[in-house]
Amino acid sequence: MKKFMNEAGSLAADSLDGFVGAHDDLVAFGQDRKHVRRRVLSPGKVAIIAGGGAGHEPMHVGFIGKGMLDAACTGHVFTSPTPDQILGAIRETDNGAGVLLIVKNYDGDLMNFEMAAEMAVSDGGHRIETLIVNDDIAVERTARGTGRRGVAGTLVVEKIVGAAAEAGLDLFSLKAVGESAIAATRTMGVALKGATVPQTTRETFVLGETEMEVGVGIHGEPGRSRQDIADAATIASLICRQILDDLEPAQGQRILLFVNGLGATPPSELYLMFGLARRFFEAHGLVVCRKLVGTYATSLDMAGMSITVTLLDDASLGLWDAPVHSAALHW
């Protein structure tokens, strides 16, 4: 395995150091370098905080900025940030209007964000609400277990909620906006190669020359099924059909179509998949009125991609279109 790194254990910290240096007009380290926050906070605005393990960049640190996140907490590779990291971010960004935590639906993230929220309420009197993103349809809905994972659709939720916070909505109104965005969003991914974790120097799963992993997560987990690789049109149809069946949108429904690279997929292939997905959904009576293509929610160097669809109404469309200025999103 070849990687640009000093030591595996310091990769996340070294990467964050470079990120903050590259975007120091937008972001700064928080106290003790345990989180990254906006360089200039907005008085009177509800603070929006997200986070997760390293290895998913530019999510979440790349979304810190006007119109999106106020702070992000990064753990070690594929490891949740600790409660003290999250608590520090809450203390530094809460201007008195409260804090909304956006958490991907994984056990470690759920536990550590919940602990931090409890400490912030009991020790500091902060007002905290939490959104749990679970857009990944590759995981079946069950009465037991954590349930569906939070993956690339988290970006959509952070953008919509961030815009609403910038517009001055209060904490409880923001939570309602976020819950609506989560309910309207579905994602599914496929991989051609597993992620290579620095600490182990091994791929998280190994595929044969003619195999693909369908329904992968963003921590190198195996997917829902291992299948023979197919052409791009067949793969796009497979993913889009499952999203369509899960969402059950009405004819003429407006959607955001987001094609995301998982780390090692070139732009040419992502645009190819976008074109195929767009044709699929338009052939099924949907209106693709907003689009996003690129590498935003990664799994280290996994060769793969995901497709995310969000149902849009006038309100969510306006929030998606609202200005954003972060390292990874800017319009």
Secondary structure, 3 states (H helix, E strand, C coil): CCCCCCCHHHHHHHHHHHHHHHCCCCEEECHHHCCEEECCCCCCCCEEEEEEEECCCCCCHHHEEECCECEEEEEEECCCCCHHHHHHHHHHHCCCCCEEEEEECCHHHHHHHHHHHHHHHHHHCCCEEEEEECCECCCCCCCCCCCCCCCCHHHHHHHHHHHHHHCCCCHHHHHHHHHHHHHCEEEEEEEEECCEECCCCEECCCCCCCEEEECCCCCCCCCCEEEECCCHHHHHHHHHHHHHHHHCCCCCCEEEEEEEECECCCHHHHHHHHHHHHHHHHHCCCEEEEEEEECCCCCCCEEEEEEEEEEECHHHHHHHHCCCEECCCEC
